[in-house]
Amino acid sequence: MDVLLTNFIRALRNADIRVSTAETLDAFSAVELVGYGNRALLKDTLALVLPKTVDEKAAFDTTFDQFFSFRATSALAPNSEGTRAPDDAESADGSALAGEGQGQSGGSQDGRSREANSMPRGQSAASPEAEAPTAGSSTELPPASSPLGQLLMRGNQIEIGIAINAAGERVKVHEIQVFTQKGVYTRRVMEAMGLVELQAEIAERARSTVIGERRLAQDLTHRREWLQETVRDYVEHQFLLHADVTGKRLREDLLRNVRLGSIDHRHRRVVQDVVRRMARRLVAAYSRRRKVFDRGSLHVPRTLRRNMKYDDAIFDLHWKSVKVDRPKVLAICDVSGSVASYASFMLMFLYSLDEVLPKVRSFAFSSDLAEVTTLFAHYDIDAAMALTLKQYGGGSTDYGRALADFRKLCLEDIDKRTTVILLGDARNNYGDVRTDVLKEIYDRCKRLIWLNPEPRSIWNTGDSEMRHFAAYCHQVEECGTLQQLERVVGRLLRG
């Protein structure tokens, strides 16, 4: 059990829950008092000892449920006929901690039952989505000869779950570190379950001239494919629980390349942390007003003046320099529909660069446009975005009207030090695009950048007016991922 609790604490740390050595010892002492017999009592006890903040308590609940994955039907061992006893299903729910996390391997039936319950929730016998192929008409087929084939033909998910977890323990699947190892561990678990013997049986029966033998080979092939998907999900579940820091970095790298509109709500906090780190990196690179020296342009007067002490002999060369000043940024964001999620991350990025971009002014629209700079000045980024979406997120998108409103609000404030960033999908519901206003902005500003979160392949399709807007922009970029957003902002700061 010490190994079980140690693995659980490691999973908590991978979920960004800080657990010190002293708290680990407290957890061991608490478990000695309450034991593993009552799931609810164990969860409440560890929740008092390990998590500290509200966010950590929420993460603790999720990690506990995933680590000690439990289903009432999974708590039942298979009977002699390979099926569970239905009369015991109700009584199994609520008392014993089935599975006890990683299903510590042992020789007893009780130990194997605990292993079955460490299956991912989506793979339990109570889950219709992951239901295994049942025997059905397989009574007409000859019996399978390989142990794995016999297990699959019985179609009992509890037995299969026990076998998967036992094989996972043998190949040490909890040591998985990076997501790219998913296929490797899936194969190892399958081989530990007897894949080689099953493959040989399928090949032998497929060559048979007996119809029943060939039908059995087809049936076993179907069940093997189902098992492979089930094992792959199991390995992915173990990765999410046990991935080390390298795996965490890889997950963040994957999120950097996921389209922002597709990011699941449960990953938003991770993405927000990634955005802030990206912004800090850019701040460190561009926080000072640096002088960039052009080695191709010699500053002749300064060179002569500084070398007079050498009797006009040229020893020290001086070069012309260009001072890079901080740009003034006006951000115009379409916050209608699915584009709103992109706008929230872009604004979060820009306002995280306050040391480099102290003059960011923000405007939001779906139809009417208004300045929301004061919201971001008085509230944190999440609250400000929520208020922005509530006040300006409704209505049908109208770029023509929004550009006209922008012209009234701050056209006179635009000069040759101003960079205007407009984020939107350019879908105008077949309304007036008012490119004349966009041309005025283009003529007055230093740079006009249009960021479109949609893939380039679907620009100018349907009601998209991208072809008309692009003619009056200095730069048009696809910006659907964090990596693309970082690249655009980095270019802005370098320029």
HUVEN-V61339 format. One record per pair of residues at least 12 apart in sequence whose C-alpha atoms are under 8 Angstrom apart, sorted by sequence separation. I is the first residue (numbers start at 1). J is the second residue. If there is no record, write none. Layout:
I|J + I|J
This chain:
76|88 + 103|115 + 173|185 + 205|217 + 206|218 + 361|373 + 375|387 + 47|60 + 76|89 + 101|114 + 102|115 + 103|116 + 303|316 + 360|373 + 375|388 + 31|45 + 99|113 + 100|114 + 101|115 + 103|117 + 171|185 + 202|216 + 203|217 + 303|317 + 9|24 + 30|45 + 31|46 + 98|113 + 99|114 + 100|115 + 103|118 + 138|153 + 202|217 + 256|271 + 303|318 + 347|362 + 30|46 + 73|89 + 76|92 + 98|114 + 99|115 + 101|117 + 102|118 + 201|217 + 202|218 + 255|271 + 302|318 + 331|347 + 372|388 + 72|89 + 75|92 + 99|116 + 100|117 + 101|118 + 171|188 + 72|90 + 99|117 + 100|118 + 135|153 + 171|189 + 202|220 + 252|270 + 256|274 + 299|317 + 300|318 + 27|46 + 73|92 + 98|117 + 99|118 + 134|153 + 135|154 + 202|221 + 252|271 + 298|317 + 299|318 + 72|92 + 134|154 + 135|155 + 298|318 + 299|319 + 450|470 + 43|64 + 72|93 + 134|155 + 168|189 + 171|192 + 298|319 + 299|320 + 27|49 + 71|93 + 72|94 + 133|155 + 134|156 + 167|189 + 170|192 + 252|274 + 297|319 + 298|320 + 370|392 + 456|478 + 5|28 + 26|49 + 27|50 + 75|98 + 132|155 + 167|190 + 296|319 + 297|320 + 369|392 + 450|473 + 455|478 + 74|98 + 75|99 + 132|156 + 295|319 + 364|388 + 368|392 + 449|473 + 452|476 + 454|478 + 132|157 + 164|189 + 167|192 + 294|319 + 295|320 + 420|445 + 448|473 + 449|474 + 450|475 + 451|476 + 452|477 + 453|478 + 454|479 + 455|480 + 2|28 + 23|49 + 24|50 + 131|157 + 167|193 + 293|319 + 294|320 + 366|392 + 419|445 + 422|448 + 424|450 + 426|452 + 447|473 + 448|474 + 449|475 + 450|476 + 451|477 + 452|478 + 453|479 + 454|480 + 23|50 + 70|97 + 71|98 + 293|320 + 294|321 + 365|392 + 366|393 + 399|426 + 414|441 + 418|445 + 419|446 + 420|447 + 421|448 + 422|449 + 423|450 + 424|451 + 425|452 + 447|474 + 448|475 + 449|476 + 450|477 + 451|478 + 452|479 + 453|480 + 70|98 + 293|321 + 294|322 + 329|357 + 364|392 + 365|393 + 366|394 + 367|395 + 400|428 + 416|444 + 417|445 + 418|446 + 419|447 + 420|448 + 421|449 + 422|450 + 423|451 + 424|452 + 425|453 + 447|475 + 449|477 + 451|479 + 452|480 + 453|481 + 68|97 + 69|98 + 70|99 + 164|193 + 292|321 + 293|322 + 328|357 + 331|360 + 333|362 + 335|364 + 336|365 + 366|395 + 367|396 + 399|428 + 415|444 + 416|445 + 417|446 + 418|447 + 419|448 + 420|449 + 421|450 + 422|451 + 423|452 + 424|453 + 425|454 + 68|98 + 69|99 + 163|193 + 291|321 + 292|322 + 326|356 + 327|357 + 328|358 + 329|359 + 330|360 + 331|361 + 332|362 + 333|363 + 334|364 + 335|365 + 336|366 + 366|396 + 367|397 + 368|398 + 397|427 + 398|428 + 404|434 + 407|437 + 411|441 + 414|444 + 415|445 + 416|446 + 419|449 + 421|451 + 423|453 + 442|472 + 19|50 + 68|99 + 291|322 + 292|323 + 326|357 + 328|359 + 329|360 + 330|361 + 331|362 + 332|363 + 333|364 + 334|365 + 335|366 + 366|397 + 367|398 + 397|428 + 398|429 + 400|431 + 403|434 + 414|445 + 415|446 + 438|469 + 442|473 + 19|51 + 68|100 + 69|101 + 77|109 + 125|157 + 291|323 + 292|324 + 327|359 + 328|360 + 329|361 + 330|362 + 331|363 + 332|364 + 333|365 + 334|366 + 365|397 + 366|398 + 367|399 + 369|401 + 397|429 + 399|431 + 400|432 + 433|465 + 442|474 + 18|51 + 68|101 + 77|110 + 124|157 + 125|158 + 290|323 + 291|324 + 330|363 + 332|365 + 348|381 + 366|399 + 368|401 + 369|402 + 396|429 + 398|431 + 399|432 + 400|433 + 401|434 + 404|437 + 430|463 + 435|468 + 439|472 + 17|51 + 67|101 + 68|102 + 124|158 + 289|323 + 290|324 + 367|401 + 368|402 + 369|403 + 398|432 + 399|433 + 400|434 + 403|437 + 429|463 + 435|469 + 438|472 + 67|102 + 289|324 + 367|402 + 370|405 + 398|433 + 399|434 + 400|435 + 403|438 + 428|463 + 429|464 + 433|468 + 77|113 + 289|325 + 366|402 + 369|405 + 370|406 + 427|463 + 428|464 + 76|113 + 124|161 + 289|326 + 365|402 + 368|405 + 369|406 + 427|464 + 428|465 + 435|472 + 75|113 + 190|228 + 426|464 + 427|465 + 17|56 + 74|113 + 75|114 + 425|464 + 426|465 + 427|466 + 16|56 + 426|466 + 190|231 + 344|385 + 425|466 + 17|59 + 74|116 + 75|117 + 116|158 + 119|161 + 186|228 + 189|231 + 17|60 + 74|117 + 116|159 + 426|469 + 15|59 + 116|160 + 117|161 + 113|158 + 116|161 + 117|162 + 148|193 + 186|231 + 71|117 + 115|161 + 116|162 + 119|165 + 148|194 + 186|232 + 70|117 + 115|162 + 116|163 + 118|165 + 147|194 + 148|195 + 12|60 + 15|63 + 69|117 + 70|118 + 114|162 + 116|164 + 146|194 + 68|117 + 69|118 + 113|162 + 116|165 + 148|197 + 149|198 + 183|232 + 186|235 + 340|389 + 68|118 + 69|119 + 71|121 + 74|124 + 112|162 + 115|165 + 147|197 + 148|198 + 182|232 + 185|235 + 12|63 + 67|118 + 69|120 + 70|121 + 73|124 + 74|125 + 115|166 + 146|197 + 147|198 + 11|63 + 69|121 + 73|125 + 74|126 + 146|198 + 71|124 + 73|126 + 182|235 + 340|393 + 40|94 + 66|120 + 71|125 + 112|166 + 182|236 + 335|389 + 39|94 + 66|121 + 71|126 + 146|201 + 8|64 + 11|67 + 38|94 + 39|95 + 145|201 + 337|393 + 38|95 + 39|96 + 179|236 + 182|239 + 335|392 + 336|393 + 37|95 + 38|96 + 39|97 + 335|393 + 336|394 + 8|67 + 37|96 + 38|97 + 336|395 + 36|96 + 37|97 + 179|239 + 336|396 + 36|97 + 105|166 + 178|239 + 336|397 + 103|165 + 173|235 + 176|238 + 177|239 + 102|165 + 103|166 + 176|239 + 334|397 + 36|100 + 105|169 + 174|238 + 104|169 + 173|238 + 174|239 + 177|242 + 178|243 + 176|242 + 177|243 + 178|244 + 153|220 + 164|231 + 175|242 + 176|243 + 177|244 + 152|220 + 174|242 + 175|243 + 178|246 + 179|247 + 287|355 + 288|356 + 177|246 + 178|247 + 287|356 + 142|212 + 153|223 + 177|247 + 275|345 + 279|349 + 283|353 + 286|356 + 141|212 + 142|213 + 149|220 + 152|223 + 179|250 + 279|350 + 282|353 + 82|154 + 140|212 + 141|213 + 144|216 + 152|224 + 178|250 + 179|251 + 280|352 + 283|355 + 83|156 + 272|345 + 275|348 + 276|349 + 279|352 + 280|353 + 283|356 + 82|156 + 141|215 + 142|216 + 275|349 + 279|353 + 141|216 + 276|352 + 82|159 + 261|338 + 78|156 + 138|216 + 261|339 + 78|158 + 261|341 + 343|423 + 77|158 + 78|159 + 260|341 + 261|342 + 76|158 + 77|159 + 260|342 + 74|158 + 260|345 + 339|424 + 339|425 + 330|418 + 332|420 + 328|417 + 329|418 + 330|419 + 331|420 + 332|421 + 333|422 + 334|423 + 133|223 + 327|417 + 328|418 + 329|419 + 330|420 + 331|421 + 332|422 + 333|423 + 334|424 + 132|223 + 327|418 + 328|419 + 329|420 + 330|421 + 331|422 + 332|423 + 333|424 + 334|425 + 327|419 + 329|421 + 331|423 + 8|101 + 133|226 + 132|226 + 4|100 + 4|101 + 4|102 + 4|104 + 130|230 + 123|230 + 123|234 + 342|453 + 120|233 + 120|234 + 339|453 + 119|234 + 120|237 + 342|480 + 346|485 + 327|493 + 326|493 + 324|495 + 67|241 + 66|241 + 63|241 + 275|482 + 286|493 + 278|486 + 282|490 + 286|494 + 261|480 + 260|480 + 259|480 + 260|481 + 258|480 + 259|481 + 260|482 + 258|481 + 259|482 + 257|481 + 258|482 + 256|481 + 257|482 + 15|241 + 256|482 + 257|483 + 14|241 + 255|482 + 256|483 + 14|242 + 14|243 + 11|241 + 14|244 + 11|242 + 14|245 + 10|242 + 14|248 + 7|242
